[in-house]
């Protein structure tokens, strides 16, 4: 049976590398990715000062884009917690302004009341104790109509606002709150929620 | 008949080491004879593999439980608030999982991959790779936002984050499955199949996360519409070129390395590295902000699917050829016609051969087919070295 060795496997048996090596490399890769990026993120500073009076683009949809103009100095954009066109988090001392640009998918677009109801559910999806009050009318400084109410949860309280864009294709939703923010802190910056501007695309 | 089948001089060794190939001897009676039953799913090649296999399995189990817990903590609250949406997403995900599991196991040539390894691979994708991906992507995504600015990160962030994190996290799972089940991942076709199953699991959980995100991005309005849209987009439009395909390509690399006990020569090492790089480049291509309209996305999916199929058919062709060669060699020892033995390399061929046998004899013949194919696959692995 000498022929058995001639046309068999083309190579001589090679020494096995211990299976501990791929096991260790794979486990290390998972550990590095899961531990490494959050660590690097924590080490990189991520706040940008937002000057007052300058519009900050915060979303677009349909024929319109939205921007926010801060009346006060001292606001910082938390870039690590923000996503362009979708989510923005601004801080000023103990006050946090969280802004979401939402894009309804139904036709016709939802009413402001339906948007408020959706926002109510989204608040509970983020924190189970979060509750929005029944809404009241509010308008931006430029006259866009929206709804506002109070936000209360076990950890914070403040205000919630929603403004549908003029064609209803998207909406700007904001909460102004903060775990350590006092009523006075919130009152001092309350006008920020009225500084949203909708601009028609292509308009100067 | 293939040229290979003319070569009767096949070594009798197998990877299980203890299953000799039956050969005719002067003492043997003529005609068919019984093949010694191989140990299905068992037979770790060396004693040195057992402890790493056990540790790997324990590690996978622990990480699966941790990943599941993390995902539950992340998603339970939104899923409770948007319960109908979450329920529909789970149902659609389960359907995707069942269909994908069946299809992707079927595409392995010769026979399905080991069932235990397949399930563990899916579990890694479902729980570990996705959970770890959520953490790693959030970290790296924030780093890009801080380093590049929100606008640039908004355009390029996904393409700079997901291909690196997600492909490596899925790849780590394929490697761990290969270590945990060394007799189930012994070559490129095994790696392709196990990789595709890891990718399938990842895709199903990711689809669920995307569905919930879409519901939130729609402002909590629209009911089930965002969930249906997500499924249509991610299963219907991009399904053929998504995670299962990307990880199948990377898994082929793992199979190449596992086949040589993780000690490749330079050419094989380069080939494996290129396949892993290819999976990342394809993922980058899918996520990059180019060709972003529907036709463009279809083009990208077609490129990924075609590339994956090129890898698949290359691996399948080589493997089937080796299995046919091994079966032809076995045929001689068993008194079976070579053509009949070579036909056993495909599921269709085995069914056809079975139909030629009288009904009462079929179970016994089917069992013998299984044994022959298993031994032939053992041999085929050695031919690839």
Interface residues (C-beta under 8 A of the other chain):
Chain A: X1 X3 X4 X5 X6 X7 X8 X9 X10 X11 X14 X15 X16 X17 X18 X19 X20 X21 X22 X23 X25 X26 X27 X29 X30 X33 X34 X36 X37 X38 X39 X40 X41 X44 X45 X46 X77 X79 X80 X81 X82 X83 X84 X85 X86 X100 X102 X103 X104 X105 X106 X110 X114 X115 X117 X118 X119 X120 X121 X122 X124 X125 X126 X127 X128 X171 X173
Chain B: X7 X9 X10 X11 X12 X13 X23 X46 X48 X49 X52 X53 X55 X56 X59 X63 X77 X78 X81 X82 X128 X132 X135 X136 X137 X138 X139 X140 X142 X143 X145 X146 X147 X149 X150 X151 X153 X154 X155 X165 X168 X169 X171 X172 X173 X175 X176 X178 X179 X182 X214 X216 X217 X218 X219 X220 X221 X222 X223 X225 X226 X229 X257 X260 X261 X262 X263 X382 X383 X385
